[in-house]
Structures are given as C-alpha cells and as structure tokens.
Amino acid sequence: MAEIFIAAATMVLGGGAAAAVNKRQKKKREAFTAQFGSFEEFRRAADPDRIRAIRDDRGELVAVKVVRQEYPGIPLEYATRFVKQL
C-alpha cells in the first residue's frame, strides 16, 4: 500500500515539475520569437565570427551550447542550423 502511495506522489510531483519546466521553456521561446521573429532575423543579429571561432576551436556541440546560452529560448533546431551554416 505504501508503495502505491509513493508511486502516486512521485508521479504527481514529477508531473508538476515537468509542467513548470515546460512553462519556463515556453516563456523563453516566446521571448526569443518576440525579439527576433524568425531565424533570418536572428542570423542577422548574431555574431557569426565569434561562434565560428568557437566551433572551429572547440567543436560544433560547444558552439551550439554557447548560442543557446547567449540566446535563451532559441530552438535547438535554429542554434544547430546557425552553427552548421557558418
């Protein structure tokens, strides 16, 4: 009986935490879209020379991480596309 209660409590609490994370990600994504509007607008605003240098020195994965840190809310697809197009 206690195992059922623990399992149910874990699902409820875990679901609440997941919902909070999703809400936070959605707000970041909305802020990114409000600021840039599209991938092309983001591309014009970003610093390709700096990100290219990071990519060439430390690799694509690190460059994508840097882009996502500097532009919170950017979709992973956009960050990856940007780095690969450099």
N, C-alpha and C positions, 0 to 999 in steps of 0.2 A: 504494500500500500504506500509506504514512504517513497519507494522508487517511482511510482506513478506521479506522486505529488512533485517530486524533484524534477522529473522529466517535463511535466506540465509547466512548472515555474520557469524552467530553463528556456522552454520554447517561447513563453510569453515575454520574458525579459530579453531574450535574444532577438525576438521579433521587434521589440521596441527599440533596441539599439540599432538594428538594421534600418528601421524606418527613419531614425534620427540621422544616420549616415546618408541615406538616400536624399533626405530633405536638404542636408547641408550641401551635397554634391549638386543638387538641382539649383540651389541658390547661386552657387559658384558658376555653374554653366549659364544661368540666366544673366549674371553679371558680365560674363565674358561676351555673350551674344549682344548684350546692350552696348558694351564698349566697342566691339569690333564689327558686329553684324554678320560678317562672312569670313571664310578662310582667306579670300583675297585681301580684304581689309587688314586682317591680322598680319598677313605676309608683308604688306607694305609698312606696317608699324614695327615689326620685329627687327632685330639686329642680326642679319644673316652672317656677317663676317665673324662675329663673336661665336655664334652657335656652330658655324662651320669649323672654326679653330678647335672648339671643344670636341666636336665629332671626330676630327682628324687626329687629335691628340689622345682622346680617352674613349672613343667609340660611340656608335650610334645610340646605344642604350643610355649612356650617361647624358648625351646631348638631349635626348627626348626627356629625360628626367629634369634636366635644367630648364627646358622650355616649360614643362608642366609646373615647376616650382615658381618660375617667374611670371607665368600667366595662369593663375589658378582658374579652374573651370574650363580650360581648353580641353576639348575632347581628345582622347588618346589618338584617335584617327588623324586629327589635324596636326598634333605635335609630331607624330611619326611621318606624316606626309611632308611636313615642312623640312624636317631633318633629311629625309631621303632626297628631296628636290634640290638641296644645296649643292 
